[in-house]
Amino acid sequence: MRPLALSALAAVMVAGVGAFAATTEGFTVFTTEGARRASVERDPRPIPDLEFEDQDGRILRLSDWRGRVVLTEFIYTRCPTICSELGQAFARTAEMLQQPLAGDELLMLSISFDPRHDTPAELADYARRHGADGTRWRIVRPRSTDDLEALLARFGVVVIPDGYGGFEHNAAVQIVDGNGRLVRVIDYTPVEAAAGTVRSWLND
């Protein structure tokens, strides 16, 4: 290969490596979910102050809990697999974080992205199955489709119909700080590690 061609090839390779490094946060992430987590840690995202309806039919806003850390998960109540696992992990997390929950430092929020099906009655049934008390752990749905879309976009949660009446979606626990900003996205298992991360955040 001629020297000029070699130089051109080298330039293309260097440019490609640079672009790959930029899109993978310096080679540290290789998935969209990894990029979401890195982006949130680097640049916390303000969450819109939207209205929710909970399992008891109460109308609530995120600003109602300003000053408290809010752990969130996104679910739909008919989900037979990952949402059930997520709900069980959330319940175990609640057990491990009883003190900050009881002290009003922390709130847990399960948000349905299937509000058409997930009426307050369905939310209440999900709450009973997983032990959500309706005070420190609430099951909610956005009150409008526009609000739901805005919320999913800001959290970076992807929801795709699976063709069988259910949904594929990314599953994680999101930490919203007392100023209403999404600040961390963490794995929901192992539960001990998730609870430890939350405790560390509360103690910062």
Contact map, one row per residue, 1 for C-alpha under 8 A:
111011000000000000000000000000000000000000000000000000000000000000000000000000000000000000000000000000000000000000000000000000000000000000000000000000000000000000000000000000000000000000000000000000000000
111111000000000000000000000000000000000000000000000000000000000000000000000000000000000000000000000000000000000000000000000000000000000000000000000000000000000000000000000000000000000000000000000000000000
111111100000000000000000000000000000000000000000000000000000000000000000000000000000000000000000000000000000000000000000000000000000000000000000000000000000000000000000000000000000000000000000000000000000
011111110000000000000000000000000000000000000000000000000000000000000000000000000000000000000000000000000000000000000000000000000000000000000000000000000000000000000000000000000000000000000000000000000000
111111111000000000000000000000000000000000000000000000000000000000000000000000000000000000000000000000000000000000000000000000000000000000000000000000000000000000000000000000000000000000000000000000000000
111111111100000000000000000000000000000000000000000000000000000000000000000000000000000000000000000000000000000000000000000000000000000000000000000000000000000000000000000000000000000000000000000000000000
001111111110000000000000000000000000000000000000000000000000000000000000000000000000000000000000000000000000000000000000000000000000000000000000000000000000000000000000000000000000000000000000000000000000
000111111111000000000000000000000000000000000000000000000000000000000000000000000000000000000000000000000000000000000000000000000000000000000000000000000000000000000000000000000000000000000000000000000000
000011111111100000000000000000000000000000000000000000000000000000000000000000000000000000000000000000000000000000000000000000000000000000000000000000000000000000000000000000000000000000000000000000000000
000001111111110000000000000000000000000000000000000000000000000000000000000000000000000000000000000000000000000000000000000000000000000000000000000000000000000000000000000000000000000000000000000000000000
000000111111111000000000000000000000000000000000000000000000000000000000000000000000000000000000000000000000000000000000000000000000000000000000000000000000000000000000000000000000000000000000000000000000
000000011111111100000000000000000000000000000000000000000000000000000000000000000000000000000000000000000000000000000000000000000000000000000000000000000000000000000000000000000000000000000000000000000000
000000001111111110000000000000000000000000000000000000000000000000000000000000000000000000000000000000000000000000000000000000000000000000000000000000000000000000000000000000000000000000000000000000000000
000000000111111111000000000000000000000000000000000000000000000000000000000000000000000000000000000000000000000000000000000000000000000000000000000000000000000000000000000000000000000000000000000000000000
000000000011111111100000000000000000000000000000000000000000000000000000000000000000000000000000000000000000000000000000000000000000000000000000000000000000000000000000000000000000000000000000000000000000
000000000001111111110000000000000000000000000000000000000000000000000000000000000000000000000000000000000000000000000000000000000000000000000000000000000000000000000000000000000000000000000000000000000000
000000000000111111111000000000000000000000000000000000000000000000000000000000000000000000000000000000000000000000000000000000000000000000000000000000000000000000000000000000000000000000000000000000000000
000000000000011111111100000000000000000000000000000000000000000000000000000000000000000000000000000000000000000000000000000000000000000000000000000000000000000000000000000000000000000000000000000000000000
000000000000001111111110000000000000000000000000000000000000000000000000000000000000000000000000000000000000000000000000000000000000000000000000000000000000000000000000000000000000000000000000000000000000
000000000000000111111111011000000000000000000000000000000000000000000000000000000000000000000000000000000000000000000000000000000000000000000000000000000000000000000000000000000000000000000000000000000000
000000000000000011111111111000000000000000000000000000000000000000000000000000000000000000000000000000000000000000000000000000000000000000000000000000000000000000000000000000000000000000000000000000000000
000000000000000001111111111000000000000000000000000000000000000000000000000000000000000000000000000000000000000000000000000000000000000000000000000000000000000000000000000000000000000000000000000000000000
000000000000000000111111110000000000000000000000000000000000000000000000000000000000000000000000000000000000000000000000000000000000000000000000000000000000000000000000000000000000000000000000000000000000
000000000000000000011111111111100010000000000000000000000000000000000000000000000000000000000000000000000000000000000000000000000000000000000000000000000000000000000000000000000000000000000000000000000000
000000000000000000001111111110000010010000000000000000000000000000000000000000000000000000000000000000000000000000000000000000000000000000000000000000000000000000000000000000000000000000000000000000000000
000000000000000000011111111110000000000000000000000000000000000000000000000000000000000000000000000000000000000000000000000000000000000000000000000000000000000000000000000000000000000000000000000000000000
000000000000000000011101111111000000000000000000000000000000000000000000000000000000000000000000000000000000000000000000000000000000000000000000000000000000000000000000000000000000000000000000000000000000
000000000000000000000001111111000000000000000000000000000000000000000000000000000000000000000000000000000000000000000000000000000000000000000000000000000000000000000000000000000000000000000000000000000000
000000000000000000000001111111100110010000000000000000000000000000000000000000000000000000000000000000000000000000000000000000000000000000000000000000000000000000000000000000000000000000000000000000000000
000000000000000000000001001111110110000000000000000000000000000000000000000000000000000000000000000000000000000000000000000000000000000000000000000000000000000000000000000000000000000000000000000000000000
000000000000000000000001000011111110000000000000000000000000000000000000000000000000000000000000000000000000000000000000000000000000000000000000000000000000000000000000000000000000000000000000000000000000
000000000000000000000000000001111111000000000000000000000000000000000000000000000000000000000000000000000000000000000000000000000000000000000000000000000000000000000000000000000000000000000000000000000000
000000000000000000000000000000111111100000000000000000000000000000000000000000000000000000000000000000000000000000000000000000000000000000000000000000000000000000000000010000000000000000000000000000000000
000000000000000000000000000011111111110000000000000000000000000000000000000000000000000000000000000000000000000000000000000000000000000000000000000000000000000000000000000000000000000000000000000000000000
000000000000000000000001100011111111111000000000000000000000000000000000000000000000000000000000000000000000000000000000000000000000000000000000000000000000000000000000000000000000000000000000000000000000
000000000000000000000000000000011111111100000000000000000000000000000000000000000000000000000000000000000000000000000000000000000000000000000000000000000001000000000000000000000000000000000000000000000000
000000000000000000000000000000001111111110000000000000000000000000000000000000000000000000000000000000000000000000000000000000000000000000000000000000000000000000000000000000000000000111000000000000000000
000000000000000000000000100010000111111111000000000000000000000000000000000000000000000000000000000000000000000000000000000000000000000000000000000000000000000000000000000000000000000000000000000000000000
000000000000000000000000000000000011111111110000000000000000000000000000000000000000000000000000000000000000000000000000000000000000000000000000000000000000000000000000000000000000000000000000000000000000
000000000000000000000000000000000001111111111000000000000000000000000000000000000000000000000000000000000000000000000000000000000000000000000000000000000000000000000000000000000000011110000000000000000000
000000000000000000000000000000000000111111110000000000000000000000000000000000000000000000000000000000000000000000000000000000000000000000000000000000000000000000000000000000000000001100000000000000000000
000000000000000000000000000000000000011111110000000000000000000000000000000000000000000000000000000000000000000000000000000000000000000000000000000000000000000000000000000000000000000000000000000000000000
000000000000000000000000000000000000001111111000000000000000000000000000000000000000000000000000000000000000000000000000000000000000000000000000000000000000000000000000000000000000001000000000000000000000
000000000000000000000000000000000000001111111100000000000000000000000000000000000000000000000000000000000000000000000000000000000000000000000000000000000000000000000000000000000000111100000000000000000000
000000000000000000000000000000000000000100111110000000000000000000000000000000000000000000000000000000000000000000000000000000000000000000000000000000000110000000000000000000000000111000000000000000000000
000000000000000000000000000000000000000000011111000000000000000000000000000000000000000000000000000000000000000000000000000000000000000000000000000000000100000000000000000000000001110000000000000000000000
000000000000000000000000000000000000000000001111100000000000000000000000000000000000000000000000000000000000000000000000000000000000000000000000000000100110000000000000000000000001110000000000000000000000
000000000000000000000000000000000000000000000111110000000000000000000000000000000000000000000000000000000000000000000000000000000000000000000000000001100000000000000000000000000000000000000000000000000000
000000000000000000000000000000000000000000000011111000000000111000000000000000000000000000000000000000000000000000000000000000000000000000000000000000000000000000000000000000000000000000000000000000000000
000000000000000000000000000000000000000000000001111100000000110000000000000000000000000000000000000000000000000000000000000000000000000000000100001000000000000000000000000000000000000000000000000000000000
000000000000000000000000000000000000000000000000111110000011110000000000000000000000000000000000000000000000000000000000000000000000000000000110001000000000000000000000000000000000000000000000000000000000
000000000000000000000000000000000000000000000000011111000011100000000000000000000000000000000000000000000000000000000000000000000000000000011110000000000000000000000000000000000000000000000000000000000000
000000000000000000000000000000000000000000000000001111111111000000000000000000000000000000000000000000000000000000000001000000000000000000011110000000000000000000000000000000000000000000000000000000000000
000000000000000000000000000000000000000000000000000111111111000000000000000000000000000000000000000000000000000000000001001000000000010001111000000000000000000000000000000000000000000000000000000000000000
000000000000000000000000000000000000000000000000000011111100000000000000000000000000000000000000000000000000000000000011111100100000010001110000000000000000000000000000000000000000000000000000000000000000
000000000000000000000000000000000000000000000000000011111100000000000000000000000000000000000000000000000000000000000001100100000000010000000000000000000000000000000000000000000000000000000000000000000000
000000000000000000000000000000000000000000000000000011111110000000000000000000000000000000000000000000000000000000000001000000000000000000000000000000000000000000000000000000000000000000000000000000000000
000000000000000000000000000000000000000000000000000011111111000000000000000000000000000000000000000000000000000000000000000000000000000000000000000000000000000000000000000000000000000000000000000000000000
000000000000000000000000000000000000000000000000001111001111100000000000000000000000000000000000000000000000000000000000000000000000000000000000000000000000000000000000000000000000000000000000000000000000
000000000000000000000000000000000000000000000000001111000111110100000000000000000000000000000000000000000000000000000000000000000000000000000000000000000000000000000000000000000000000000000000000000000000
000000000000000000000000000000000000000000000000111100000011111110000000000000000000000000000000000000000000000000000000000000000000000000000000000000000000000000000000000000000000000000000000000000000000
000000000000000000000000000000000000000000000000111000000001111111000000000000000000000000000000000000000000000000000000000000000000000000000000000000000000000000000000000000000001000000000000000000000000
000000000000000000000000000000000000000000000000100000000000111111000000000000000000000000000000000000000000000000000000000000000000000000000000000000000000000000000000000000000001000000000000000000000000
000000000000000000000000000000000000000000000000000000000001111111000000000000000000000000000000000000000000000000000000000000000000000000000000000000000000000000000000000000000000000000000000000000000000
000000000000000000000000000000000000000000000000000000000000111111110100000000000000000000000000000000000010000000000000000000000000000000000000000000000000000000000000000000000100000000000000000000000000
000000000000000000000000000000000000000000000000000000000000011111110000000000000000000000000000000000000000000000000000000000000000000000000000000000000000000000000000000000000111000000000000000000000000
000000000000000000000000000000000000000000000000000000000000000011111000000000000000000000000000000000001000000000000000000000000000000000000000000000000000000000000000000000001110000000000000000000000000
000000000000000000000000000000000000000000000000000000000000000011111100000000000000000000000000000000011110000000000000000000000000000000000000000000000000000000000000000000001100000000000000000000000000
000000000000000000000000000000000000000000000000000000000000000000111110000000000000000000000000000000001110000000000000000000000000000000000000000000000000000000000000000000111100000000000000000000000100
000000000000000000000000000000000000000000000000000000000000000010011111000000000000000000000000000000000111100000000000000000000000000000000000000000000000000000000000000000111100000000000000000000000000
000000000000000000000000000000000000000000000000000000000000000000001111100000000000000000000000000000000111100000000000000000000000000000000000000000000000000000000000000011110000000000000000000000000000
000000000000000000000000000000000000000000000000000000000000000000000111110000000000000000000000000000000001111000000000000000000000000000000000000000000000000000000000000011110000000000000000000000000000
000000000000000000000000000000000000000000000000000000000000000000000011111000000000010000000000000000000000111000000000000000000000000000000000000000000000000000000000001111000000000000000000000000000000
000000000000000000000000000000000000000000000000000000000000000000000001111100000000000000000000000000000000011110000000000000000000000000000000000000000000000000000000001100000000000000000000000000000000
000000000000000000000000000000000000000000000000000000000000000000000000111110100010000000000000000000000000011110000000000000000000000000000000000000000000000000000000000000000000000000000000000000000000
000000000000000000000000000000000000000000000000000000000000000000000000011111100010000000000000000000000000001111000100000000000000000000000000000000000000000000000000000000000000000000000000000000000000
000000000000000000000000000000000000000000000000000000000000000000000000001111100010000000000000000000000000000100000100011001000000000000000000000000000000000000000000000000000000000000000000000000000000
000000000000000000000000000000000000000000000000000000000000000000000000000111110000000000000000000000000000000000000000000000000000000000000000000000000000000000000100000000000000000000000000000000000000
000000000000000000000000000000000000000000000000000000000000000000000000001111111111000000000000000000000000000000000000000000000000000000000000000000000000000000000110000000000000000000000000000000000000
000000000000000000000000000000000000000000000000000000000000000000000000000001111111000000000000000000000000000000000000000000000000000000000000000000000000000000000000000000000000000000000000000000000000
000000000000000000000000000000000000000000000000000000000000000000000000000000111111100000000000000000000000000000000000000000000000000000000000000000000000000000000000000000000000000000000000000000000000
000000000000000000000000000000000000000000000000000000000000000000000000000000111111110000000000000000000000000000000000000000000000000000000000000000000000000000000000001000000000000000000000000000000000
000000000000000000000000000000000000000000000000000000000000000000000000001110111111111000000000000000000000000000000000000000000000000000000000000000000000000000000000001000000000000000000000000000000000
000000000000000000000000000000000000000000000000000000000000000000000000000000111111111100000000000000000000000000000000000000000000000000000000000000000000000000000000000000000000000000000000000000000000
000000000000000000000000000000000000000000000000000000000000000000000000000000001111111110000000000000000000000000000000000000000000000000000000000000000000000000000000000000000000000000000000000000000000
000000000000000000000000000000000000000000000000000000000000000000000000100000000111111111000000000000000000000000000000000000000000000000000000000000000000000000000000001100000000000000010000000000000000
000000000000000000000000000000000000000000000000000000000000000000000000000000000011111111100000000000000000000000000000000000000100000000000000000000000000000000000000000000000000000000000000000000000000
000000000000000000000000000000000000000000000000000000000000000000000000000000000001111111110000000000000000000000000000000000000100000000000000000000000000000000000000000000000000000000000000000000000000
000000000000000000000000000000000000000000000000000000000000000000000000000000000000111111111000000000000000000000000000000000000000000000000000000000000000000000000000000000000000000000011010000000000000
000000000000000000000000000000000000000000000000000000000000000000000000000000000000011111111100000000000000000000000000000000000000000000000000000000000000000000000000000000000000000000010000000000000000
000000000000000000000000000000000000000000000000000000000000000000000000000000000000001111111110000000000000000000000000000000000111000000000000000000000000000000000000000000000000000000000000000000000000
000000000000000000000000000000000000000000000000000000000000000000000000000000000000000111111111000000000000000000000000000000000000000000000000000000000000000000000000000000000000000000000010000000000000
000000000000000000000000000000000000000000000000000000000000000000000000000000000000000011111111100000000000000000000000000000000000000000000000000000000000000000000000000000000000000000000011011000000000
000000000000000000000000000000000000000000000000000000000000000000000000000000000000000001111111110010000001000000000000000000000000000000000000000000000000000000000000000000000000000000000000000000000000
000000000000000000000000000000000000000000000000000000000000000000000000000000000000000000111111110000000000000000000000000000000000000000000000000000000000000000000000000000000000000000000000000000000000
000000000000000000000000000000000000000000000000000000000000000000000000000000000000000000011111110000000000000000000000000000000000000000000000000000000000000000000000000000000000000000000001001000000000
000000000000000000000000000000000000000000000000000000000000000000000000000000000000000000001111111110000000000000000000000000000000000000000000000000000000000000000000000000000000000000000000001000100000
000000000000000000000000000000000000000000000000000000000000000000000000000000000000000000000111111111000000000000000000000000000000000000000000000000000000000000000000000000000000000000000000000000000000
000000000000000000000000000000000000000000000000000000000000000000000000000000000000000000000000111111100000000000000000000000000000000000000000000000000000000000000000000000000000000000000000000000000000
000000000000000000000000000000000000000000000000000000000000000000000000000000000000000000000000111111111100000000000000000000000000000000000000000000000000000000000000000000000000000000000000000000000000
000000000000000000000000000000000000000000000000000000000000000000000000000000000000000000000100111111111110000000000000000000000000000100000000000000000000000000000000000000000000000000000000000000000000
000000000000000000000000000000000000000000000000000000000000000000000000000000000000000000000000011111111000000000000000000000000000000100000000000000000000000000000000000000000000000000000000000000000000
000000000000000000000000000000000000000000000000000000000000000000000000000000000000000000000000001111111100000000000000000000000000000000000000000000000000000000000000000000000000000000000000000000000000
000000000000000000000000000000000000000000000000000000000000000000010000000000000000000000000000000111111110000000000000000000000000000100000000000000000000000000000000000000000000000000000000000000000000
000000000000000000000000000000000000000000000000000000000000000000111000000000000000000000000000000111111110000000000000000000000000000000000000000000000000000000000000000000000000000000000000000000000100
000000000000000000000000000000000000000000000000000000000000000000011110000000000000000000000000000110111111000000000000000000000000000100000000000000000000000000000000000000000000000000000000000000000000
000000000000000000000000000000000000000000000000000000000000000010011110000000000000000000000000000010011111100000000000000000000000000110000000000000000000000000000000000000000000000000000000000000000000
000000000000000000000000000000000000000000000000000000000000000000000111000000000000000000000100000000000111110000000000000000000000000111000000000000000000000000000000000000000000000000000000000000000000
000000000000000000000000000000000000000000000000000000000000000000000111100000000000000000000000000000000011111000000000000000000000000011110000000000000000000000000000000000000000000000000000000000000000
000000000000000000000000000000000000000000000000000000000000000000000001111000000000000000000000000000000001111100000000000000000000000011110000000000000000000000000000000000000000000000000000000000000000
000000000000000000000000000000000000000000000000000000000000000000000001111100000000000000000000000000000000111110000000000000000000000000111100000000000000000000000000000000000000000000000000000000000000
000000000000000000000000000000000000000000000000000000000000000000000000011110000000000000000000000000000000011111100100000000000000000000111100000000000000000000000000000000000000000000000000000000000000
000000000000000000000000000000000000000000000000000000000000000000000000011100000000000000000000000000000000001111100000000000000000000000001100000100000000001000000000000000000000000000000000000000000000
000000000000000000000000000000000000000000000000000000000000000000000000000100000000000000000000000000000000000111111100000000000000000000001000000000000000000000000000000000000000000000000000000000000000
000000000000000000000000000000000000000000000000000000000000000000000000000000000000000000000000000000000000000111111110000000000000000000001110000000000000000000000000000000000000000000000000000000000000
000000000000000000000000000000000000000000000000000000000000000000000000000000000000000000000000000000000000000001111110000000000000000000000000000000000000000000000000000000000000000000000000000000000000
000000000000000000000000000000000000000000000000000000000000000000000000000000000000000000000000000000000000000001111110010000000000000000000000000000000000000000000000000000000000000000000000000000000000
000000000000000000000000000000000000000000000000000000000000000000000000000110000000000000000000000000000000000101111111111000000000000000001000000000000000000000000000000000000000000000000000000000000000
000000000000000000000000000000000000000000000000000000100000000000000000000000000000000000000000000000000000000000111111111000000000000000000000000000000000000000000000000000000000000000000000000000000000
000000000000000000000000000000000000000000000000000011111000000000000000000000000000000000000000000000000000000000000111111100000000000000010000000000000000000000000000000000000000000000000000000000000000
000000000000000000000000000000000000000000000000000000110000000000000000000000000000000000000000000000000000000000000111111110000000000000000000000000000000000000000000000000000000000000000000000000000000
000000000000000000000000000000000000000000000000000000100000000000000000000010000000000000000000000000000000000000001111111111000000000000000000000000000000000000000000000000000000000000000000000000000000
000000000000000000000000000000000000000000000000000001100000000000000000000010000000000000000000000000000000000000000111111111100000000000110000000000000000000000000000000000000000000000000000000000000000
000000000000000000000000000000000000000000000000000000110000000000000000000000000000000000000000000000000000000000000001111111110000000000100000000000000000000000000000000000000000000000000000000000000000
000000000000000000000000000000000000000000000000000000000000000000000000000000000000000000000000000000000000000000000000111111111000000000000000000000000000000000000000000000000000000000000000000000000000
000000000000000000000000000000000000000000000000000000000000000000000000000010000000000000000000000000000000000000000000011111111100000000100000000000000000000000000000000000000000000000000000000000000000
000000000000000000000000000000000000000000000000000000100000000000000000000000000000000000000000000000000000000000000000001111111111110001100000000000000000000000000000000000000000000000000000000000000000
000000000000000000000000000000000000000000000000000000000000000000000000000000000000000000000000000000000000000000000000000111111111000000000000000000000000000000000000000000000000000000000000000000000000
000000000000000000000000000000000000000000000000000000000000000000000000000000000000000000000000000000000000000000000000000011111110000000000000000000000000000000000000000000000000000000000000000000000000
000000000000000000000000000000000000000000000000000000000000000000000000000000000000001100100000000000000000000000000000000001111111000000000000000000000000000000000000000000000000000000000000000000000000
000000000000000000000000000000000000000000000000000000000000000000000000000000000000000000100000000000000000000000000000000000111111100000000000000000000000000000000000000000000000000000000000000000000000
000000000000000000000000000000000000000000000000000000000000000000000000000000000000000000100000000000000000000000000000000000110111110111100000000000000000000000000000000000000000000000000000000000000000
000000000000000000000000000000000000000000000000000000000000000000000000000000000000000000000000000000000000000000000000000000100011111111000000000000000000000000000000000000000000000000000000000000000000
000000000000000000000000000000000000000000000000000001110000000000000000000000000000000000000000000000000000000000000000000000100001111111100000000000000000000000000000000000000000000000000000000000000000
000000000000000000000000000000000000000000000000000000000000000000000000000000000000000000000000000000000000000000000000000000000000111111000000000000000000000000000000000000000000000000000000000000000000
000000000000000000000000000000000000000000000000000000000000000000000000000000000000000000000000000011010111000000000000000000000001111111000000000000000000000000000000000000000000000000000000000000000000
000000000000000000000000000000000000000000000000000000000000000000000000000000000000000000000000000000000011110000000000000000000001111111100000000000000000000000000000000000000000000000000000000000000000
000000000000000000000000000000000000000000000000000001100000000000000000000000000000000000000000000000000001110000000000000000100001111111110000000000000000000000000000000000000000000000000000000000000000
000000000000000000000000000000000000000000000000000001100000000000000000000000000000000000000000000000000000111100000000001101100001010011111000000000000000000000000000000000000000000000000000000000000000
000000000000000000000000000000000000000000000000000111100000000000000000000000000000000000000000000000000000111100000001001000000000000001111100000000000000000000000000000000000000000000000000000000000000
000000000000000000000000000000000000000000000000000111000000000000000000000000000000000000000000000000000000001111100100000000000000000000111110000000000000000000000000000000000000000000000000000000000000
000000000000000000000000000000000000000000000000011110000000000000000000000000000000000000000000000000000000001110100000000000000000000000011111101100000000000000000000000000000000000000000000000000000000
000000000000000000000000000000000000000000000000001110000000000000000000000000000000000000000000000000000000000000100000000000000000000000001111101100000000000000000000000000000000000000000000000000000000
000000000000000000000000000000000000000000000000000000000000000000000000000000000000000000000000000000000000000000000000000000000000000000000111111100000000000000000000000000000000000000000000000000000000
000000000000000000000000000000000000000000000000000000000000000000000000000000000000000000000000000000000000000000000000000000000000000000000111111110000000000000000000000000000000000000000000000000000000
000000000000000000000000000000000000000000000000000000000000000000000000000000000000000000000000000000000000000000000000000000000000000000000001111111000000000000000000000000000000000000000000000000000000
000000000000000000000000000000000000000000000000011000000000000000000000000000000000000000000000000000000000000000000000000000000000000000000111111111100000000000000000000000000000000000000000000000000000
000000000000000000000000000000000000000000000000000000000000000000000000000000000000000000000000000000000000000010000000000000000000000000000111111111110000000000000000000000000000000000000000000000000000
000000000000000000000000000000000000000000000000000000000000000000000000000000000000000000000000000000000000000000000000000000000000000000000000111111111000000000000000000000000000000000000000000000000000
000000000000000000000000000000000000000000000001000000000000000000000000000000000000000000000000000000000000000000000000000000000000000000000000011111111100000000000000000000000000000000000000000000000000
000000000000000000000000000000000000000000000011000000000000000000000000000000000000000000000000000000000000000000000000000000000000000000000000001111111110000000000000000000000000000000000000000000000000
000000000000000000000000000000000000000000000000000000000000000000000000000000000000000000000000000000000000000000000000000000000000000000000000000111111111110000000000000000000000000000000000000000000000
000000000000000000000000000000000000000000000000000000000000000000000000000000000000000000000000000000000000000000000000000000000000000000000000000011111111100000000000000000000000000000000000000000000000
000000000000000000000000000000000000000000001110000000000000000000000000000000000000000000000000000000000000000000000000000000000000000000000000000001111111100000000000000000000000000000000000000000000000
000000000000000000000000000000000000000000001010000000000000000000000000000000000000000000000000000000000000000000000000000000000000000000000000000000111111100000000000000000000000010000000000000000000000
000000000000000000000000000000000001000000000000000000000000000000000000000000000000000000000000000000000000000000000000000000000000000000000000000000011111110000000000000000000000000000000000000000000000
000000000000000000000000000000000000000000000000000000000000000000000000000000000000000000000000000000000000000000000000000000000000000000000000000000011111111000000000110000000000000000000000000000000000
000000000000000000000000000000000000000000000000000000000000000000000000000000000000000000000000000000000000000000000000000000000000000000000000000000010001111100000000110000000000000000000000000000000000
000000000000000000000000000000000000000000000000000000000000000000000000000000000000000000000000000000000000000010000000000000000000000000000000000000000000111110000011110000000000000000000000000000000000
000000000000000000000000000000000000000000000000000000000000000000000000000000000000000000000000000000000000000000000000000000000000000000000000000000000000011111000011100000000000000000000000000000000000
000000000000000000000000000000000000000000000000000000000000000000000000000000000000000000000000000000000000000000000000000000000000000000000000000000000000001111111111000000000000000000000000000000000000
000000000000000000000000000000000000000000000000000000000000000000000000000000000000000000000000000000000000000000000000000000000000000000000000000000000000000111111111000000000000000000000000000000000000
000000000000000000000000000000000000000000000000000000000000000000000000000000000000000000000000000000000000000000000000000000000000000000000000000000000000000011111110000000000000000000000000000000000000
000000000000000000000000000000000000000000000000000000000000000000000000000000000000000000000000000000000000000000000000000000000000000000000000000000000000000011111100000000000000000000000000000000000000
000000000000000000000000000000000000000000000000000000000000000000000000000000000000000000000000000000000000000000000000000000000000000000000000000000000000000011111110000000000000000000000000000000000000
000000000000000000000000000000000000000000000000000000000000000000000000000001100000000000000000000000000000000000000000000000000000000000000000000000000000000011111111000000000000000000000000000000000000
000000000000000000000000000000000000000000000000000000000000000000000000000000100000000000000000000000000000000000000000000000000000000000000000000000000000001111101111100000000000000000000000000000000000
000000000000000000000000000000000000000000000000000000000000000000000000000000000000000000000000000000000000000000000000000000000000000000000000000000000000001111000111110000000000000000000000000000000000
000000000000000000000000000000000000000000000000000000000000000000000000000000000000000000000000000000000000000000000000000000000000000000000000000000000000111100000011111000000000000000000000000000000000
000000000000000000000000000000001000000000000000000000000000000000000000000000000000000000000000000000000000000000000000000000000000000000000000000000000000111000000001111100000000000000000000000000000000
000000000000000000000000000000000000000000000000000000000000000000000000110000000110010000000000000000000000000000000000000000000000000000000000000000000000000000000000111110000000000000110000000000000000
000000000000000000000000000000000000000000000000000000000000000000000000110000000000010000000000000000000000000000000000000000000000000000000000000000000000000000000000011111000000000011110000000000000000
000000000000000000000000000000000000000000000000000000000000000000000011100000000000000000000000000000000000000000000000000000000000000000000000000000000000000000000000001111100000000011110000000000000000
000000000000000000000000000000000000000000000000000000000000000000000011100000000000000000000000000000000000000000000000000000000000000000000000000000000000000000000000000111110000011111000000000000000000
000000000000000000000000000000000000000000000000000000000000000000001111000000000000000000000000000000000000000000000000000000000000000000000000000000000000000000000000000011111000011111000000000001000000
000000000000000000000000000000000000000000000000000000000000000000001111000000000000000000000000000000000000000000000000000000000000000000000000000000000000000000000000000001111111111100000000000000000000
000000000000000000000000000000000000000000000000000000000000000000111100000000000000000000000000000000000000000000000000000000000000000000000000000000000000000000000000000000111111111000000000000000000000
000000000000000000000000000000000000000000000000000000000000000011111100000000000000000000000000000000000000000000000000000000000000000000000000000000000000000000000000000000011111100000000000000000000000
000000000000000000000000000000000000000000000000000000000000000001100000000000000000000000000000000000000000000000000000000000000000000000000000000000000000000000000000000000011111100000000000000000000000
000000000000000000000000000000000000000000000110000000000000011001000000000000000000000000000000000000000000000000000000000000000000000000000000000000000000000000000000000000011111110000000000000000000000
000000000000000000000000000000000000000000011110000000000000000000000000000000000000000000000000000000000000000000000000000000000000000000000000000000000000000000000000000000011111111000000000000000000000
000000000000000000000000000000000000000100011110000000000000000000000000000000000000000000000000000000000000000000000000000000000000000000000000000000000010000000000000000001111001111100000000000000000000
000000000000000000000000000000000000000110111000000000000000000000000000000000000000000000000000000000000000000000000000000000000000000000000000000000000000000000000000000001111000111110000000000000000000
000000000000000000000000000000000000100110010000000000000000000000000000000000000000000000000000000000000000000000000000000000000000000000000000000000000000000000000000000001110000011111000000000000000000
000000000000000000000000000000000000100100000000000000000000000000000000000000000000000000000000000000000000000000000000000000000000000000000000000000000000000000000000000111100000001111100000000000000000
000000000000000000000000000000000000100000000000000000000000000000000000000000000000000000000000000000000000000000000000000000000000000000000000000000000000000000000000000111100000000111110000010000000000
000000000000000000000000000000000000000000000000000000000000000000000000000000000000000000000000000000000000000000000000000000000000000000000000000000000000000000000000001110000000000011111100010000000000
000000000000000000000000000000000000000000000000000000000000000000000000000000000000010011000000000000000000000000000000000000000000000000000000000000000000000000000000001110000000000001111110010000000000
000000000000000000000000000000000000000000000000000000000000000000000000000000000000000010000000000000000000000000000000000000000000000000000000000000000000000000000000000000000000000000111111110000000000
000000000000000000000000000000000000000000000000000000000000000000000000000000000000000000000000000000000000000000000000000000000000000000000000000000000000000000000000000000000000000000111111110000000000
000000000000000000000000000000000000000000000000000000000000000000000000000000000000000010011000000000000000000000000000000000000000000000000000000000000000000000000000000000000000000000011111111000000000
000000000000000000000000000000000000000000000000000000000000000000000000000000000000000000001001000000000000000000000000000000000000000000000000000000000000000000000000000000000000000000001111111100000000
000000000000000000000000000000000000000000000000000000000000000000000000000000000000000000000000000000000000000000000000000000000000000000000000000000000000000000000000000000000000000000001111111110000000
000000000000000000000000000000000000000000000000000000000000000000000000000000000000000000001000000000000000000000000000000000000000000000000000000000000000000000000000000000000000000001111111111111000000
000000000000000000000000000000000000000000000000000000000000000000000000000000000000000000001001100000000000000000000000000000000000000000000000000000000000000000000000000000000000000000000011111111100000
000000000000000000000000000000000000000000000000000000000000000000000000000000000000000000000000000000000000000000000000000000000000000000000000000000000000000000000000000000000000000000000001111111110000
000000000000000000000000000000000000000000000000000000000000000000000000000000000000000000000000000000000000000000000000000000000000000000000000000000000000000000000000000000000000000000000000111111111000
000000000000000000000000000000000000000000000000000000000000000000000000000000000000000000000000000000000000000000000000000000000000000000000000000000000000000000000000000000100000000000000000011111111100
000000000000000000000000000000000000000000000000000000000000000000000000000000000000000000000000100000000000000000000000000000000000000000000000000000000000000000000000000000000000000000000000001111111110
000000000000000000000000000000000000000000000000000000000000000000000000000000000000000000000000000000000000000000000000000000000000000000000000000000000000000000000000000000000000000000000000000111111111
000000000000000000000000000000000000000000000000000000000000000000000000000000000000000000000000000000000000000000000000000000000000000000000000000000000000000000000000000000000000000000000000000011111111
000000000000000000000000000000000000000000000000000000000000000000001000000000000000000000000000000000001000000000000000000000000000000000000000000000000000000000000000000000000000000000000000000001111111
000000000000000000000000000000000000000000000000000000000000000000000000000000000000000000000000000000000000000000000000000000000000000000000000000000000000000000000000000000000000000000000000000000111111
000000000000000000000000000000000000000000000000000000000000000000000000000000000000000000000000000000000000000000000000000000000000000000000000000000000000000000000000000000000000000000000000000000011111
